[in-house]
Amino acid sequence: MDHQSRLSRLLETDWYSPRRLLGSPTDFDFQGDRFIPNRSLMNLDQAHGLLTNTTKEFRNPNFNDAYRQKVAENLNLDSEGKPFRMLVFRASPKSRRKSYRLIDELRREDAEALRNSTEQIQCRRQLPKKEARILDAPNLRNDYYSNMMDWGRNNILAIALGLELYLWKQENGEVQKLLKVTGEDDFPTSISWSQDAKTLAVGYMASKLQLWDAETSKLIRNLEGHDKRVATASWNHWNGHILTSGSQDKSIINHDIRVSNNVTSRINAHTAEVCGLKWSNEGNLLASGGDDNLVHVWDHSKMSSSKCLHRFRDHRAAVKALAWCPYQFNVLASGGGTQDGCIKIWNVQKGTCIRSVDTKAQICGLEWNRHHKEILSGHGFSSSGDGQKLCLWKYPHMTKWGELQHQTSRILELSQSPDGLTVVSAAADETLRFWEAFGPSGSGDFVSHLDGLLSLKVSPIR
C-alpha cells in the first residue's frame, strides 16, 4: 500500500480527519474535558512554528490597524483556507470498530516493513577482514585473572604495561604515562574508568587500590580494605561515588570515595579469587564472578547483608567475563574458563539460564553490540584448537555469525569504544588489536579506512 492510499484511508475515518471541524455534529460517548487538546485535529507543524518563532515584531507606520487585522486573519488560516487553531479542545467521538481495525492494520504493515528492512541491513553487513589498527604493548602481562585495560567515555584507553600505566588517546594517537610503581612485586592488576571519565581506579598486586586524576596525573587517594591483589574493579553507573573491588582475598568491597572511611560493605561469598565484577547499566544490580566457578548477582540495596539475589553454579571453570545487555536490563552474559568454555545468558529477574552455548575455548571477554543484537566473545586457550579468536553471536538464539582470527596468541581481555563501534583486544603477544566489528552496515567487504595506512606493530603504545 503506497503512502497516498494509506493517507486516504485514514482520512475516510471522520474521527481522525480535521474535516469534522466544519462537518455535521457528531454524537459523543461523554462530554469530555474541554481543557485537553485533541492532537488529531491540529496542524502541529504550524503550531510549532508559531510557538518557536523568535522574530521580533516590527510595526510599519505606513500601515493602519485595519490592514494589520486583515493580514492576521489571512495568516491564521490552515493549508485548506479554514480557520486555524493552535489547540483544538473537543471530546472524543464514539469509537468505531472499523477505525480501530484500520489503525491496527497500518501498524502491522509498518512493523513488517521495519522488520524486512532490518533483515536486509543485517544481510548486507559483513565483518572486517582484519584489524583496523595494531599497537605494540610491551610488557603486557599474560594473566587471565587480571583486568589491565579499560576504554573510558573520554575516548582514552588506559592500559597497564608491567610496572607502568599508560593513557592512549584515540583521536590523535597521543600517549601519556600516568604512573610507574617502584617495587618489582607491586604492579597494576586492574583498571576501571569512572562514569565521568575523570577518575581512574587502579588496583595493585600488593592489595593497594588507588584513585588517579587523569587530567592532572595526580594521585587523589588510597582506598584500604583488601589483603591481596585487586584483580577487578567496577564503578556504579548510577551512584558515581561508589566503587566496587574484588580481590584474591576472596572479598568484594564497596567503597564510598567521598568519605574518609571508604569501606561501606564487605562481602565474603566467593570461596576463591574474585576476578570479574560488573555493575548493571541501571546501577541496581552487581554481577560477580570468581575462580570458584560461581556467578553471584547482588541487589545494591541488600549488599550489606551479604545475601545475594541469585547464585549461578552452572559454569565449570573460573568466571571472569561478565556483560550486562544494553537493551534488556534483566539479561546478563557470563563466560567460563578453559575447562568450561560456555557463554551463558541469564534472566536475573527469574534467576534462570535462558541460553547456553559451548565455544570449546577459554572465554576472556564479552562485549555487547549496542547497534545490533549481537555479542562478541574473546577466546584464549583451547584443547580443540578453537581458541585465539573473536566470535560474533546473534542474540537471542546465540548462533555464530562470524569469526575474527587472532592467529598469534591467546586473547586476554576486551574493551569497547565509547561510540560502540570498535572493540580492542589485548593479547599475550603484547599487542592491542582494534576491530571495527560493531561498525555500521554496508555492502561488500567491510575494510577499515586505516587498512592501507597501518601494518603490524608500527604504532607503539609507548
DRENNU-40445 format. One line per field, with one value per residue (C-alpha): x, y, z; residue number from 1; residue in three letters. Coordinates in pm, 1 decimal, padded with zeros to 6 digits. Example, Ala and Ser with C-alpha at 12.3 -4.5 7.8 and 13.67 -1.06 7.14 Angstrom:
BEGIN
X	[01230.0;01367.0]
Y	[-00450.0;-00106.0]
Z	[00780.0;00714.0]
num	[1;2]
residuo	[ALA;SER]
//
This chain:
BEGIN
X	[00000.0;00155.4;00163.7;-00113.4;-00364.5;-00289.6;-00344.2;-00674.6;-00792.5;-00710.2;-00899.7;-01208.6;-01239.6;-01416.7;-01294.2;-00938.1;-00984.1;-00983.5;-01282.6;-01505.0;-01447.1;-01671.6;-01889.8;-02220.7;-02248.0;-02139.0;-02271.4;-02022.4;-01998.8;-01929.1;-01886.3;-01510.6;-01267.9;-01257.6;-00913.6;-00743.7;-00644.8;-00725.6;-00398.9;-00555.9;-00735.5;-00430.1;-00172.5;00122.7;00388.2;00222.9;00163.8;00528.8;00640.7;00425.4;00538.4;00909.3;00922.5;01173.2;01130.5;01068.5;00754.5;00814.1;00537.5;00548.2;00392.3;00267.2;00001.3;-00301.1;-00463.8;-00735.8;-00477.6;-00284.0;-00603.3;-00676.2;-00322.7;-00351.6;-00679.2;-00520.7;-00218.2;-00435.6;-00582.4;-00466.9;-00349.5;-00712.6;-00815.5;-01004.0;-00961.6;-00650.6;-00645.3;-00325.5;-00511.9;-00844.0;-01044.9;-01309.3;-01448.6;-01383.0;-01645.3;-01797.4;-01546.4;-01586.9;-01456.8;-01372.1;-01141.1;-00960.1;-00917.1;-00769.5;-00517.4;-00414.8;-00368.4;-00149.5;00061.4;00113.7;00221.8;00471.3;00613.5;00651.6;00823.6;01065.8;01140.7;01211.6;01440.4;01630.9;01680.8;01811.0;02061.1;02179.9;02232.1;02443.5;02662.3;02990.0;03271.0;03605.9;03871.7;04137.3;04230.1;04182.6;04486.0;04754.2;04955.0;05266.2;05218.2;05549.3;05544.5;05171.2;05126.2;04996.5;04746.3;04388.4;04270.6;04374.9;04182.7;04453.7;04267.7;03966.6;03834.5;03676.3;03395.2;03658.3;03781.6;04106.0;04229.6;04407.7;04647.9;04887.4;05224.1;05439.1;05516.8;05372.5;05026.8;04967.2;04682.6;04629.6;04407.0;04233.0;04161.8;04527.5;04727.6;04891.1;05040.5;05078.4;05240.1;05016.9;05224.6;05513.0;05548.6;05883.8;05856.6;05902.7;05638.4;05367.8;05229.7;04883.7;04645.1;04309.5;04190.2;03848.4;03738.0;03471.0;03147.4;03251.1;03594.1;03774.9;03899.8;04085.5;04074.7;04392.0;04426.2;04765.8;04929.2;05007.8;04641.3;04651.8;04360.8;04422.9;04225.9;04409.5;04311.2;04358.7;04377.4;04645.4;04814.0;04799.8;04710.6;04377.5;04369.6;04431.7;04141.4;04200.1;04035.2;04198.9;04481.8;04584.9;04589.6;04292.4;04202.2;03890.6;03702.3;03376.2;03211.8;02840.9;02670.5;02403.6;02595.6;02923.3;03080.2;03052.2;03345.0;03337.2;03653.0;03721.8;04036.2;04240.0;04147.7;03800.2;03621.8;03409.6;03425.4;03202.3;03390.1;03235.8;03509.5;03358.1;03425.5;03744.6;03626.7;03577.4;03453.8;03072.2;03025.1;03234.9;03108.4;03276.2;03058.6;03316.2;03547.3;03825.9;03962.7;03706.2;03817.9;03504.7;03279.0;03023.1;02753.4;02434.2;02355.6;02083.1;02320.4;02084.4;02248.6;02605.8;02738.5;03046.9;03245.4;03519.5;03774.9;03524.9;03323.2;03032.9;02836.9;02658.7;02402.0;02360.8;02090.3;02261.9;02015.1;02085.8;02460.8;02530.6;02351.0;02580.9;02271.9;02283.2;01985.4;02098.7;02385.1;02454.1;02656.4;02642.7;02999.1;03278.6;03572.5;03660.8;03425.7;03596.4;03388.8;03064.7;02848.1;02502.0;02275.2;02232.4;01876.4;01734.9;01801.6;01743.4;01982.9;02339.5;02602.9;02884.9;03176.0;03376.0;03744.1;03925.9;03755.7;03412.5;03419.3;03048.7;02868.3;02556.7;02275.3;02086.8;01748.5;01830.2;01468.5;01366.4;01704.7;01717.9;01962.2;01782.6;02063.3;02397.2;02649.4;02971.3;03253.2;03512.9;03761.5;03852.3;03635.4;03838.7;03597.5;03239.8;03112.2;02754.1;02693.7;02488.2;02386.7;02276.5;02151.3;02486.0;02754.1;03127.1;03340.6;03720.7;03891.6;04216.0;04331.5;04150.8;04221.6;04033.8;04203.5;03908.9;04091.5;04279.5;03996.3;03689.6;03342.2;03027.9;02697.6;02343.7;02122.0;01893.0;01940.2;02320.9;02401.5;02756.7;02756.9;03129.5;03485.7;03788.3;04115.5;04382.5;04633.2;04944.2;04843.9;04554.4;04330.3;04342.3;04054.5;03829.4;03714.6;03473.3;03498.8;03254.8;03066.9;03020.0;03174.9;03523.6;03647.0;04008.3;04161.5;04469.3;04672.3;04954.8;05180.7;05196.3;04972.6;04649.2;04431.1;04141.2;03848.0;03562.2;03338.4;03041.0;03070.3;02781.3;02617.5;02727.4;02752.7;03055.5;03365.1;03393.4;03751.4;03867.3;03983.2;04302.1;04366.3;04614.0;04791.0;04889.1;05082.2;05176.3;05327.6;05409.9;05240.7;05387.9;05178.8;05482.8]
Y	[00000.0;00336.7;00639.9;00830.0;00545.0;00486.8;00855.1;00848.6;00553.3;00738.7;01046.4;00834.8;00781.8;01100.1;01085.2;01125.8;01392.9;01771.7;01794.6;01716.7;02070.8;02203.3;01893.7;01797.0;01749.6;01412.5;01225.6;01168.2;00898.0;01159.4;01529.0;01500.3;01751.6;02077.1;02155.6;01856.8;01924.0;01673.3;01626.2;01455.1;01782.4;02007.3;02126.1;02054.1;02182.2;02524.2;02534.7;02454.1;02727.9;02987.6;02887.0;02879.1;03189.4;03432.7;03707.9;04046.7;04231.6;04527.2;04784.3;04977.4;05324.1;05320.5;05054.4;05114.1;04876.3;04766.6;04646.6;04460.4;04286.6;04174.9;04031.7;03847.7;03688.3;03564.3;03425.2;03234.1;03004.8;02648.7;02495.3;02441.1;02800.2;02708.9;02886.8;02760.8;02692.4;02601.9;02389.5;02217.9;02115.1;01855.8;01549.7;01207.9;01079.3;00736.7;00468.3;00278.3;-00072.5;-00001.8;00283.3;00074.5;-00215.5;00021.5;00163.5;-00186.9;-00290.0;00011.5;-00059.0;-00417.0;-00303.0;-00057.7;-00324.3;-00568.5;-00307.3;-00226.2;-00593.5;-00652.4;-00351.4;-00462.2;-00811.3;-00665.1;-00446.6;-00743.2;-00946.3;-00671.6;-00617.0;-00807.9;-00847.0;-00680.5;-00894.1;-00795.5;-00545.3;-00175.1;-00097.3;-00273.9;-00118.9;-00261.5;-00315.3;-00432.9;-00591.9;-00661.8;-00938.7;-01272.8;-01314.5;-01436.8;-01320.5;-00955.1;-00672.6;-00441.9;-00240.2;-00006.8;00235.6;00540.9;00768.3;01034.5;00810.8;00736.7;00380.8;00301.2;00006.6;-00137.7;-00247.7;-00407.5;-00151.9;00137.5;00259.2;00448.4;00654.1;00640.4;00899.2;00754.9;01085.7;01177.6;00873.1;01067.1;00852.1;00967.4;00780.4;00816.2;00630.7;00396.0;00188.3;00144.0;-00208.0;-00502.8;-00704.4;-00436.9;-00363.8;-00267.4;-00564.0;-00391.3;-00066.5;00098.8;00441.6;00631.9;00718.5;01080.4;00957.9;01196.5;00938.9;00614.7;00337.5;00126.2;-00197.0;-00347.8;-00683.4;-00594.7;-00514.0;-00136.1;00042.8;00397.7;00677.8;00889.7;01217.3;01150.7;01519.3;01623.7;01281.0;01313.7;01061.0;01150.2;00894.8;00537.6;00306.9;00048.8;-00287.0;-00573.8;-00803.8;-00948.4;-00840.1;-00643.1;-00830.3;-00636.6;-00312.6;-00160.9;00179.5;00204.4;00358.9;00533.5;00638.1;00766.2;00781.2;00402.9;00186.6;-00191.4;-00402.7;-00777.4;-00942.5;-01256.6;-01244.4;-01367.4;-01049.9;-00787.9;-00435.7;-00136.9;00191.0;00534.2;00758.8;01070.7;00973.6;00901.9;00557.0;00434.5;00078.2;00076.6;-00301.4;-00615.3;-00942.3;-01279.3;-01502.4;-01643.8;-01924.0;-01826.8;-01516.1;-01265.3;-01196.3;-01043.5;-00754.5;-00561.0;-00315.9;-00310.4;-00007.5;00099.9;00067.0;-00151.3;-00491.6;-00614.2;-00933.2;-01103.5;-01397.1;-01594.2;-01870.0;-02085.6;-02117.6;-01919.3;-01616.0;-01405.5;-01133.3;-00871.8;-00616.1;-00287.0;-00218.4;-00552.0;-00589.5;-00504.3;-00824.4;-01038.1;-01212.7;-01243.1;-01221.4;-01524.6;-01775.0;-01948.8;-02272.4;-02386.8;-02294.6;-02548.9;-02306.1;-01955.3;-01677.6;-01352.8;-01234.0;-01059.5;-00824.9;-00672.8;-00647.2;-00279.7;-00324.7;-00576.7;-00466.3;-00812.5;-01005.9;-01093.4;-01277.6;-01473.8;-01674.8;-01956.3;-02051.5;-02324.7;-02624.5;-02469.5;-02258.9;-02176.2;-01847.2;-01841.1;-01587.9;-01533.9;-01384.2;-01228.8;-01138.1;-01504.4;-01648.5;-01881.5;-01962.0;-01878.5;-01977.8;-02161.0;-02219.2;-02419.6;-02230.5;-02502.0;-02233.1;-02014.9;-01702.1;-01397.0;-01118.3;-01043.0;-00723.6;-00649.4;-00470.8;-00159.2;-00115.3;-00469.7;-00757.4;-00933.3;-01022.7;-01060.2;-01311.5;-01316.5;-01652.8;-01783.1;-02139.8;-02432.8;-02805.7;-02843.7;-02564.5;-02323.1;-02055.7;-01734.5;-01562.9;-01344.3;-01479.3;-01280.1;-01431.4;-01337.5;-01270.2;-01417.7;-01750.3;-01734.7;-01860.2;-01784.0;-01512.0;-01482.9;-01509.7;-01281.2;-01471.5;-01352.6;-01609.6;-01544.7;-01588.0;-01601.6;-01305.9;-01178.2;-00928.9;-00696.8;-00336.9;-00128.3;00227.6;00493.6;00506.2;00129.1;00071.6;-00055.8;-00333.7;-00360.2;-00692.6;-00730.9;-01039.8;-01241.1;-01147.7;-00794.7;-00628.8;-00433.2;-00500.2;-00274.0;-00438.4;-00249.2;-00545.9;-00335.8;-00088.7;00039.4;-00178.8;-00172.7;-00379.3;-00572.0;-00641.4;-00411.9;-00283.4;-00007.4;00323.6;00269.3;-00063.1;00070.9;00303.6;00071.3;-00251.8;-00487.0;-00326.0;00007.5;00215.6;00159.4;00230.4;00387.4]
Z	[00000.0;-00103.8;00120.2;-00060.9;-00044.1;00323.4;00394.7;00207.5;00411.3;00728.9;00612.6;00548.8;00924.2;01029.2;01388.4;01259.4;00992.2;01058.3;00821.5;01116.6;01241.8;00966.2;00928.4;01082.0;01460.2;01598.4;01899.3;02179.3;02442.6;02708.4;02732.5;02765.2;02905.7;02709.8;02855.7;02690.7;02326.3;02053.3;01862.8;01565.7;01479.1;01493.7;01245.5;01472.8;01230.8;01205.3;01579.5;01648.3;01411.3;01581.8;01929.5;01849.8;01629.3;01783.1;01525.7;01687.8;01587.0;01353.7;01317.2;00992.2;01042.7;00681.7;00762.5;00983.6;01234.4;00992.9;00744.8;01014.3;01128.2;00771.3;00733.7;01066.4;00959.4;00636.7;00820.6;01065.3;00800.9;00750.3;00423.0;00313.3;00383.9;00700.7;01034.4;01207.2;01580.0;01760.3;02016.9;01946.1;02251.3;02181.3;02342.1;02188.3;01941.6;01965.5;01884.6;01561.4;01516.2;01152.5;01254.1;01512.7;01271.9;01016.4;01261.9;01375.7;01011.9;00939.4;01247.0;01140.4;00793.5;00942.9;01174.8;00886.5;00670.1;00954.1;01012.2;00644.7;00619.6;00931.3;00789.6;00462.9;00652.5;00858.4;00541.1;00382.1;00690.1;00697.5;00945.9;00872.7;00708.7;00963.0;01231.3;01170.5;01383.9;01588.0;01869.9;02027.4;02403.8;02553.2;02899.9;02887.0;03144.4;03024.5;03309.7;03264.6;03608.9;03585.1;03415.8;03285.6;03021.2;03006.9;02743.9;02905.7;02789.7;02722.4;02436.6;02621.6;02655.4;02982.9;02971.0;03229.7;03088.3;03353.3;03624.6;03425.1;03325.6;03003.0;02855.4;02477.5;02308.6;02007.7;01833.7;01784.7;01896.6;02180.0;02458.0;02818.5;03107.2;03410.5;03670.1;03740.4;04053.5;04222.5;04362.5;04128.2;04314.1;04320.9;03974.6;03838.4;03808.8;03745.9;03584.7;03571.9;03447.9;03640.5;03462.9;03405.1;03284.7;03519.5;03768.5;03709.5;03970.3;03977.3;04174.7;04253.9;04313.9;04675.6;04766.3;04709.3;04539.8;04422.4;04255.3;03998.3;03834.0;03464.0;03369.0;03620.1;03650.4;04028.2;04294.3;04459.6;04742.5;04854.8;04937.2;05206.9;05264.9;05072.2;05182.9;04844.9;04481.5;04348.0;04030.1;03926.4;03991.6;03867.1;03916.4;03988.1;03683.7;03889.7;04202.4;04064.4;04410.5;04463.5;04350.8;04395.0;04400.4;04401.3;04528.4;04559.6;04928.1;04812.2;04922.3;04744.7;04889.6;04818.8;04858.0;04904.9;04769.7;04933.1;05294.1;05486.0;05598.4;05243.7;05313.8;05320.5;05295.2;05262.3;05114.7;05156.6;04940.0;04697.5;04807.6;04564.9;04394.5;04264.2;03905.6;03749.8;03857.7;03656.1;03764.8;03558.7;03342.9;03588.3;03884.4;04086.7;04027.5;04057.9;03899.3;04040.4;03903.3;04071.0;04046.1;04236.9;03910.3;04059.9;03940.3;04201.8;04135.9;04409.0;04478.9;04567.1;04848.0;05020.4;04979.7;05343.4;05444.4;05222.3;05086.8;04709.8;04479.2;04274.7;04279.4;03948.2;03966.0;03602.1;03499.0;03540.3;03544.9;03660.2;03550.7;03452.8;03154.9;03256.6;03046.8;03100.7;02798.0;02695.7;02565.6;02816.7;03172.7;03322.9;03095.2;03195.8;02991.7;03156.2;03016.7;03173.7;03162.1;02973.8;03134.9;03074.7;02757.5;02776.6;02724.9;02937.2;02910.4;03236.8;03313.9;03650.9;03712.7;03712.6;03807.6;03506.1;03225.4;02902.8;02664.7;02678.3;02400.5;02419.4;02246.3;02323.9;02430.5;02727.1;02739.1;02839.8;02747.2;02640.1;02476.3;02366.8;02037.4;02113.4;01747.8;01663.7;01876.8;01898.4;02149.6;02084.7;02272.7;02302.6;02345.2;02489.6;02540.5;02382.2;02378.5;02049.6;01855.0;01874.6;02075.0;01997.0;01811.6;01846.5;01773.4;01699.8;01813.6;01717.2;02016.3;02145.1;01961.4;02006.2;01658.0;01545.5;01281.7;01217.6;01345.7;01365.3;01377.9;01620.0;01489.5;01700.6;02068.0;02311.1;02386.8;02745.0;02755.9;02554.1;02582.1;02373.1;02241.4;02371.7;02038.3;02046.5;01702.9;01784.1;02013.3;02127.2;02228.2;02446.7;02361.4;02512.8;02219.2;02370.6;02114.3;02118.5;01815.1;01717.3;01540.7;01378.2;01449.9;01556.3;01271.2;01057.0;00795.3;00435.6;00118.5;00008.1;00214.7;00514.7;00522.8;00755.0;00611.5;00813.4;00643.0;00390.2;00631.7;00914.6;00936.1;01216.8;01525.8;01365.4;01635.2;01981.8;02287.9;02450.0]
num	[1;2;3;4;5;6;7;8;9;10;11;12;13;14;15;16;17;18;19;20;21;22;23;24;25;26;27;28;29;30;31;32;33;34;35;36;37;38;39;40;41;42;43;44;45;46;47;48;49;50;51;52;53;54;55;56;57;58;59;60;61;62;63;64;65;66;67;68;69;70;71;72;73;74;75;76;77;78;79;80;81;82;83;84;85;86;87;88;89;90;91;92;93;94;95;96;97;98;99;100;101;102;103;104;105;106;107;108;109;110;111;112;113;114;115;116;117;118;119;120;121;122;123;124;125;126;127;128;129;130;131;132;133;134;135;136;137;138;139;140;141;142;143;144;145;146;147;148;149;150;151;152;153;154;155;156;157;158;159;160;161;162;163;164;165;166;167;168;169;170;171;172;173;174;175;176;177;178;179;180;181;182;183;184;185;186;187;188;189;190;191;192;193;194;195;196;197;198;199;200;201;202;203;204;205;206;207;208;209;210;211;212;213;214;215;216;217;218;219;220;221;222;223;224;225;226;227;228;229;230;231;232;233;234;235;236;237;238;239;240;241;242;243;244;245;246;247;248;249;250;251;252;253;254;255;256;257;258;259;260;261;262;263;264;265;266;267;268;269;270;271;272;273;274;275;276;277;278;279;280;281;282;283;284;285;286;287;288;289;290;291;292;293;294;295;296;297;298;299;300;301;302;303;304;305;306;307;308;309;310;311;312;313;314;315;316;317;318;319;320;321;322;323;324;325;326;327;328;329;330;331;332;333;334;335;336;337;338;339;340;341;342;343;344;345;346;347;348;349;350;351;352;353;354;355;356;357;358;359;360;361;362;363;364;365;366;367;368;369;370;371;372;373;374;375;376;377;378;379;380;381;382;383;384;385;386;387;388;389;390;391;392;393;394;395;396;397;398;399;400;401;402;403;404;405;406;407;408;409;410;411;412;413;414;415;416;417;418;419;420;421;422;423;424;425;426;427;428;429;430;431;432;433;434;435;436;437;438;439;440;441;442;443;444;445;446;447;448;449;450;451;452;453;454;455;456;457;458;459;460;461;462]
residuo	[MET;ASP;HIS;GLN;SER;ARG;LEU;SER;ARG;LEU;LEU;GLU;THR;ASP;TRP;TYR;SER;PRO;ARG;ARG;LEU;LEU;GLY;SER;PRO;THR;ASP;PHE;ASP;PHE;GLN;GLY;ASP;ARG;PHE;ILE;PRO;ASN;ARG;SER;LEU;MET;ASN;LEU;ASP;GLN;ALA;HIS;GLY;LEU;LEU;THR;ASN;THR;THR;LYS;GLU;PHE;ARG;ASN;PRO;ASN;PHE;ASN;ASP;ALA;TYR;ARG;GLN;LYS;VAL;ALA;GLU;ASN;LEU;ASN;LEU;ASP;SER;GLU;GLY;LYS;PRO;PHE;ARG;MET;LEU;VAL;PHE;ARG;ALA;SER;PRO;LYS;SER;ARG;ARG;LYS;SER;TYR;ARG;LEU;ILE;ASP;GLU;LEU;ARG;ARG;GLU;ASP;ALA;GLU;ALA;LEU;ARG;ASN;SER;THR;GLU;GLN;ILE;GLN;CYS;ARG;ARG;GLN;LEU;PRO;LYS;LYS;GLU;ALA;ARG;ILE;LEU;ASP;ALA;PRO;ASN;LEU;ARG;ASN;ASP;TYR;TYR;SER;ASN;MET;MET;ASP;TRP;GLY;ARG;ASN;ASN;ILE;LEU;ALA;ILE;ALA;LEU;GLY;LEU;GLU;LEU;TYR;LEU;TRP;LYS;GLN;GLU;ASN;GLY;GLU;VAL;GLN;LYS;LEU;LEU;LYS;VAL;THR;GLY;GLU;ASP;ASP;PHE;PRO;THR;SER;ILE;SER;TRP;SER;GLN;ASP;ALA;LYS;THR;LEU;ALA;VAL;GLY;TYR;MET;ALA;SER;LYS;LEU;GLN;LEU;TRP;ASP;ALA;GLU;THR;SER;LYS;LEU;ILE;ARG;ASN;LEU;GLU;GLY;HIS;ASP;LYS;ARG;VAL;ALA;THR;ALA;SER;TRP;ASN;HIS;TRP;ASN;GLY;HIS;ILE;LEU;THR;SER;GLY;SER;GLN;ASP;LYS;SER;ILE;ILE;ASN;HIS;ASP;ILE;ARG;VAL;SER;ASN;ASN;VAL;THR;SER;ARG;ILE;ASN;ALA;HIS;THR;ALA;GLU;VAL;CYS;GLY;LEU;LYS;TRP;SER;ASN;GLU;GLY;ASN;LEU;LEU;ALA;SER;GLY;GLY;ASP;ASP;ASN;LEU;VAL;HIS;VAL;TRP;ASP;HIS;SER;LYS;MET;SER;SER;SER;LYS;CYS;LEU;HIS;ARG;PHE;ARG;ASP;HIS;ARG;ALA;ALA;VAL;LYS;ALA;LEU;ALA;TRP;CYS;PRO;TYR;GLN;PHE;ASN;VAL;LEU;ALA;SER;GLY;GLY;GLY;THR;GLN;ASP;GLY;CYS;ILE;LYS;ILE;TRP;ASN;VAL;GLN;LYS;GLY;THR;CYS;ILE;ARG;SER;VAL;ASP;THR;LYS;ALA;GLN;ILE;CYS;GLY;LEU;GLU;TRP;ASN;ARG;HIS;HIS;LYS;GLU;ILE;LEU;SER;GLY;HIS;GLY;PHE;SER;SER;SER;GLY;ASP;GLY;GLN;LYS;LEU;CYS;LEU;TRP;LYS;TYR;PRO;HIS;MET;THR;LYS;TRP;GLY;GLU;LEU;GLN;HIS;GLN;THR;SER;ARG;ILE;LEU;GLU;LEU;SER;GLN;SER;PRO;ASP;GLY;LEU;THR;VAL;VAL;SER;ALA;ALA;ALA;ASP;GLU;THR;LEU;ARG;PHE;TRP;GLU;ALA;PHE;GLY;PRO;SER;GLY;SER;GLY;ASP;PHE;VAL;SER;HIS;LEU;ASP;GLY;LEU;LEU;SER;LEU;LYS;VAL;SER;PRO;ILE;ARG]
//
